[in-house]
């Protein structure tokens, strides 16, 4: 049995980055950049007005109020053809190019207009209300680094910089295989002693949210041949990683790990010092990597966050660190034992965290309500009410 830190290191040592592919920017929401993206031009490409008002020469405002003669207009997308002359003003709209010669924008509220005569009640403020060329970014500035998960805001930035297609990491194809005679597929009515296979849809949702492409391999029954058939099916699916659920404990009907080894699979580890999640294993069969999760729903979903998530992050070229935050517990916590523990909990106010009373690994309802997991290190001492704790946020 190895510690979580060592298990993560062994998984990440075997996982390899995905090749890149080029896709249209408009289809890149949620994808991960594979290469730097540079700006093709500055933003803005020229000085622009930040307000509706008038472009003036600040020297003309030495003694205000002062009267200026209007000589034209600069509208957004339709600039003024010429240069501003002393004693004159040019009407400008928000986003319009600042006319040549002008060094200040006077907002409309600080003026009065009579025909072509503009009275200005503003003091000289060179540069006022002008968005300078390159104020947002300059030509060849890096707008997106490898590992960036793209969202609407970042797509808007990259589009503004002149990009219409993006180099992204290919989504890893991850197979999910459940096992057990007690399982029925989603949509089927369970009979006596049966339960719905709820872990597969949960894992597939997590895989998708983390940037992977989930492939449902179905349910292997508690018979060596059924397990062998599913492993053979996995070979034909061009999968980058296979996730198995259950079937790897020490019970008489748990055949998965044994069949895996009989077919030439090698194990990197077969137990981890984590609660919930002890019967977790990792190995390789041919060119495919396998991560075996416990059969209990909570154990499987918690370990998925601890081991599957960083594996996908490594495949996509992202940071794989386990990010923990400090918080305070609303309830006293007893001393921990010989396994690293992750308790289901929720935020109640500010940094106050309340652990749920039911921590059994079969109670999915508490996990579904959780906003975080409280991490308790191996042999950690008791924590009093209000004491400091470490949490892993569930995003």
BELBELCOR-V413568 format. One record per pair of residues at least 12 apart in sequence whose C-alpha atoms are under 8 Angstrom apart, sorted by the first residue. I is the first residue (numbers start at 0). J is the second residue. Records with the same first field share a line. If there is no record, write none. Layout:
# BELBELCOR-V413568
I=J / J
This chain:
# BELBELCOR-V413568
0=268 / 269 / 270 / 271 / 272
1=268 / 270 / 271 / 272
2=271 / 272 / 273 / 338 / 339
3=271 / 272 / 273 / 339
6=268 / 271 / 306
7=305 / 306 / 309
9=267
10=281 / 306 / 310
11=309 / 310 / 313
14=288 / 310 / 313 / 314
15=313 / 314
16=313 / 314 / 315 / 316
17=168 / 169 / 170 / 171 / 314 / 315 / 316
18=168 / 169
19=33 / 166 / 167 / 168 / 169
20=166 / 167 / 168 / 169
21=164 / 165 / 166 / 167
22=164 / 165 / 166 / 167
23=163 / 164 / 165
24=154 / 158 / 162 / 163 / 164 / 165
25=154 / 163
27=149 / 154 / 165
28=149 / 150 / 151 / 154
29=148 / 149 / 150 / 210
30=148 / 149 / 167 / 168 / 170 / 210
31=145 / 146 / 147 / 148 / 149 / 167 / 168 / 210 / 315 / 316
32=143 / 144 / 145 / 146 / 147 / 148 / 149 / 165 / 166 / 167 / 168
33=144 / 145 / 146 / 166 / 167 / 168 / 315 / 316
34=144 / 145 / 166 / 167
35=141 / 142 / 143 / 144 / 145
36=141 / 142 / 143 / 144 / 157 / 165
37=138 / 139 / 140 / 141 / 142 / 143 / 160
38=136 / 137 / 138 / 139 / 140 / 141 / 142 / 157 / 160 / 161 / 162
39=138 / 139 / 160 / 161 / 162
40=137 / 138 / 139 / 160 / 161
41=132 / 133 / 135 / 136 / 137 / 138 / 160
42=132 / 133 / 134 / 135 / 136 / 137 / 159 / 160
43=130 / 131 / 132 / 133 / 134 / 135 / 136
44=132 / 133
45=96 / 97 / 131 / 132 / 133
46=96 / 97 / 129 / 130 / 131 / 132
47=93 / 94 / 95 / 96 / 97 / 129 / 130 / 131 / 132
48=91 / 92 / 93 / 94 / 95 / 96 / 97 / 104 / 128 / 129 / 130
49=93 / 94 / 128 / 129 / 130
50=91 / 92 / 93 / 94 / 104 / 106 / 128
51=91 / 92 / 93 / 106 / 107
52=90 / 91 / 92 / 104 / 105 / 106 / 107 / 108
53=88 / 89 / 90 / 91 / 104 / 105 / 106 / 107
54=88 / 89 / 90 / 91 / 97 / 98 / 101 / 102 / 103 / 104 / 105
55=83 / 87 / 88 / 89 / 101 / 102 / 103 / 104 / 105
56=83 / 85 / 86 / 88 / 100 / 101 / 102 / 103
57=101 / 102 / 103 / 122 / 123 / 124 / 125
58=123
59=85 / 86 / 123
60=119 / 121 / 122 / 123
61=122 / 123
62=122
63=119 / 120 / 121 / 122
64=118 / 119 / 120 / 121
65=118 / 119 / 120
66=86 / 116 / 117 / 118 / 119
67=86 / 87 / 88 / 116 / 117 / 118 / 119
68=86 / 87 / 88 / 115 / 116 / 117
69=87 / 88 / 89 / 90 / 115 / 116 / 117
70=87 / 88 / 89 / 115
71=88 / 89 / 90
72=89 / 90 / 91
73=89 / 90 / 91 / 92 / 95 / 96 / 97 / 98
74=91 / 92 / 93 / 94 / 95 / 96
75=92 / 93 / 94 / 95 / 96
76=95 / 96
77=95 / 96
78=95 / 96 / 97 / 98
79=96 / 98
80=98
81=98 / 99
82=98 / 99 / 100 / 101
83=98 / 99 / 100 / 101
84=100
88=117
97=129
102=125 / 126 / 127 / 129
103=123 / 124 / 125 / 126 / 127 / 128 / 129
104=126 / 127 / 128 / 129
105=119 / 121 / 127 / 128
109=121
142=156 / 157 / 160
143=157
145=316 / 317
146=315 / 316 / 317 / 318
147=317
168=315 / 316
169=315
170=210 / 211 / 212 / 315
171=210 / 211 / 212 / 238 / 239 / 240 / 311 / 314 / 315
172=211 / 212 / 213 / 214 / 237 / 238 / 239 / 240
173=206 / 211 / 212 / 213 / 214 / 238 / 239 / 240 / 241 / 242
174=213 / 214 / 215 / 216 / 233 / 238 / 240 / 241 / 242
175=199 / 202 / 203 / 213 / 214 / 215 / 216 / 217 / 241 / 242 / 243 / 244
176=199 / 215 / 216 / 217 / 218 / 219 / 229 / 241 / 242 / 243 / 244
177=196 / 198 / 199 / 216 / 217 / 218 / 219 / 243 / 244 / 245
178=218 / 219 / 220 / 221 / 226 / 243 / 244 / 245 / 246 / 255
179=218 / 219 / 220 / 221 / 245 / 246
180=193 / 219 / 220 / 221
181=193 / 194
182=194 / 195 / 196 / 218
183=195 / 196
184=196 / 217 / 218
185=197
197=296
198=244 / 296 / 299 / 300
199=215
201=300
202=300 / 303
203=215
206=308
209=308 / 311 / 312
210=311 / 315
211=311
216=229 / 232 / 233
217=229
221=246 / 252 / 253 / 254
222=252 / 254
223=254 / 255 / 258
226=254 / 255 / 258
227=258 / 259
230=259
234=287
238=287
239=287 / 288
240=287 / 288 / 289 / 290
241=287 / 288 / 289 / 290
242=289 / 290 / 291 / 292
243=289 / 290 / 291 / 292
244=291 / 292 / 293 / 294 / 299
245=291 / 292 / 293 / 294 / 295
246=293 / 294
247=278 / 279 / 291 / 293
248=278 / 293
259=284
262=284
263=284 / 285
264=282 / 283 / 284 / 285
265=282 / 283 / 284
266=280 / 281 / 282 / 283
267=280 / 281 / 282 / 283
268=280 / 281 / 282
269=281
272=337 / 338 / 339
273=338 / 339 / 340 / 341
274=298 / 338 / 339 / 340 / 341
275=297 / 298 / 301 / 302 / 340 / 341 / 360
276=292 / 293 / 298 / 299 / 301 / 302
277=293
278=292 / 293
279=291 / 292 / 293 / 302
280=292
290=307
295=360 / 361
296=360 / 361 / 362 / 363
297=360 / 361 / 362 / 363 / 366
298=360 / 361
301=341
305=321
321=391
322=391
323=389 / 390 / 391 / 392
324=389 / 390 / 391 / 392
325=350 / 387 / 388 / 389 / 390
326=350 / 351 / 352 / 387 / 388 / 389 / 390
327=350 / 351 / 352 / 384 / 385 / 386 / 387 / 388
328=351 / 352 / 353 / 354 / 383 / 384 / 385 / 386 / 387 / 388
329=351 / 352 / 353 / 354 / 384 / 385
330=353 / 354 / 383 / 384 / 385
331=381 / 382 / 383 / 384 / 385 / 386
332=381 / 382 / 383 / 384
333=380 / 381 / 382
334=378 / 379 / 380 / 381 / 382
335=375 / 376 / 377 / 378 / 379 / 380 / 381
336=377 / 378 / 379
337=377 / 378
338=376 / 377 / 378
339=374 / 375 / 376 / 377
340=373 / 374 / 375 / 376 / 377
341=372 / 373 / 374 / 375
342=354 / 355 / 358 / 372 / 373 / 374 / 375
343=355 / 358 / 365 / 366 / 369 / 371 / 372 / 373
344=365 / 366 / 369 / 370 / 371 / 372 / 373
345=368 / 369 / 370 / 371
346=370 / 371
354=373
369=393
370=392 / 393 / 394
371=390 / 391 / 392 / 393
372=390 / 391 / 392 / 393
373=388 / 389 / 390 / 391
374=388 / 389 / 390 / 391
375=388 / 389
